[in-house]
């Protein structure tokens, strides 16, 4: 048990470092974007003496920085999600304590899932390998609200 806690602490420290790195990176990107935006404003104020190529180059640089920022953000969030999933799955977290329960199948062969406490439409869709939209459609759901014990048809 102490070893598991040590491993969890180590993973948590790494996740915190990743989040700190993301925040630092976000701040750097924001500063770069502000600098480029002010350069863009200067070029616009210069009026006719500013070339269209200068404007386009600055705008492209802003878009590239913004895309890089989003990409970094997504990569770290994905890594955090994987780490959290592995931590909860392999160390007695809620995922291990409440494994998704799948009941019988429907007459046409679709699996039936019984909603457990803490589950969401997103988590059920992900663990079942289907999209949220397909899950909603198969069960005629108009919202993401689920009730414990509710039976959901899992489409193929």
C-alpha positions in Angstrom: 0.0 0.0 0.0 2.8 2.4 0.9 4.5 1.6 -2.5 1.2 2.4 -4.3 0.9 5.7 -2.5 4.5 6.5 -3.4 3.8 5.7 -7.1 0.6 7.9 -7.0 2.5 10.7 -5.3 5.2 10.5 -8.0 2.6 10.5 -10.8 0.8 13.4 -9.2 4.0 15.4 -9.0 4.6 14.7 -12.7 1.1 15.8 -13.5 1.6 19.0 -11.5 4.8 19.7 -13.3 3.0 19.2 -16.7 0.3 21.6 -15.7 2.8 24.2 -14.5 4.7 23.8 -17.8 1.4 24.2 -19.7 0.6 27.4 -17.7 4.0 28.8 -18.4 3.7 27.9 -22.1 0.3 29.6 -22.2 1.7 32.8 -20.6 4.6 32.8 -23.2 2.1 32.3 -26.0 -0.1 35.1 -24.7 2.9 37.5 -24.5 4.0 36.5 -28.0 0.4 37.1 -29.3 0.2 40.5 -27.6 3.5 41.5 -29.1 2.5 40.4 -32.6 -0.9 42.1 -32.2 0.8 45.4 -31.3 3.2 45.0 -34.3 0.1 44.3 -36.4 -1.5 47.5 -35.1 1.7 49.5 -35.9 1.7 48.1 -39.4 -2.0 49.0 -39.8 -1.4 52.5 -38.5 1.4 52.9 -41.0 -1.4 52.9 -43.6 -0.5 52.7 -47.2 3.2 52.3 -46.5 2.6 48.9 -44.9 2.5 46.1 -47.4 -0.2 43.5 -47.6 2.5 40.9 -47.3 3.6 42.3 -43.9 0.0 42.2 -42.6 -0.5 38.7 -43.9 2.8 37.5 -42.4 1.9 38.9 -38.9 -1.6 37.5 -39.1 -0.2 34.1 -40.1 2.2 34.2 -37.1 -0.6 35.0 -34.7 -2.6 32.0 -36.1 0.4 29.7 -35.9 1.1 30.7 -32.2 -2.6 30.2 -31.4 -2.6 26.8 -33.0 0.6 25.8 -31.2 -0.9 26.9 -27.9 -4.0 24.9 -28.5 -2.0 21.8 -29.5 0.2 22.0 -26.4 -2.9 22.4 -24.3 -4.6 19.4 -25.8 -1.5 17.3 -25.5 -1.1 18.0 -21.8 -4.9 17.5 -21.1 -4.8 14.2 -23.0 -1.7 13.1 -21.0 -3.5 14.2 -17.7 -6.6 12.2 -18.7 -4.5 9.1 -19.4 -2.5 9.4 -16.2 -5.7 9.9 -14.1 -7.4 7.0 -15.9 -4.5 4.7 -15.2 -4.2 5.9 -11.6 -7.9 5.2 -10.9 -8.0 2.0 -12.8 -4.9 0.4 -11.4 -4.9 1.6 -7.8 -8.4 1.0 -6.5 -10.0 4.2 -7.5 -13.6 4.7 -8.5 -13.2 3.0 -11.8 -12.0 -0.2 -10.1 -14.6 0.0 -7.3 -17.5 0.5 -9.8 -16.7 -1.3 -13.0 -19.2 -0.6 -15.8 -21.9 -3.2 -15.7 -23.3 -4.5 -18.9 -26.4 -6.6 -18.7 -28.1 -8.7 -21.3 -28.4 -8.0 -24.9 -31.4 -6.7 -26.9 -33.2 -9.0 -29.3 -31.1 -7.5 -32.1 -27.8 -8.2 -30.4 -27.0 -4.8 -28.9 -25.4 -4.7 -25.4 -27.3 -3.2 -22.5 -25.4 -1.1 -20.0 -26.7 -0.4 -16.5 -25.7 3.0 -15.3 -23.6 3.0 -12.2 -23.1 5.9 -9.7 -20.6 8.4 -11.0 -20.9 7.4 -14.6 -21.6 10.0 -17.3 -22.7 9.6 -20.9 -19.2 10.6 -22.0 -17.5 7.9 -19.8 -20.0 5.2 -20.9 -19.5 6.1 -24.6 -15.7 6.1 -24.2 -15.6 2.8 -22.4 -18.0 1.2 -24.9 -16.2 2.5 -27.9 -19.1 4.5 -29.4 -19.8 8.2 -29.8 -22.0 10.2 -27.5 -24.2 11.0 -30.4 -24.7 7.3 -31.3 -25.4 6.6 -27.6 -28.0 9.4 -27.5 -29.6 8.3 -30.7 -29.8 4.6 -29.7 -31.5 5.5 -26.5 -33.6 8.5 -27.6 -31.9 10.8 -25.1 -32.5 14.5 -25.3 -30.0 15.4 -22.5 -26.9 14.1 -20.9 -28.7 13.3 -17.6 -28.5 9.7 -16.5 -29.9 7.9 -13.4 -28.3 5.1 -11.5 -29.8 1.9 -12.6 -30.9 3.3 -16.0 -30.4 0.8 -18.8 -28.8 2.0 -22.0 -28.6 0.2 -25.3 -25.0 0.3 -26.6 -25.1 0.5 -30.4 -22.8 -1.6 -32.5 
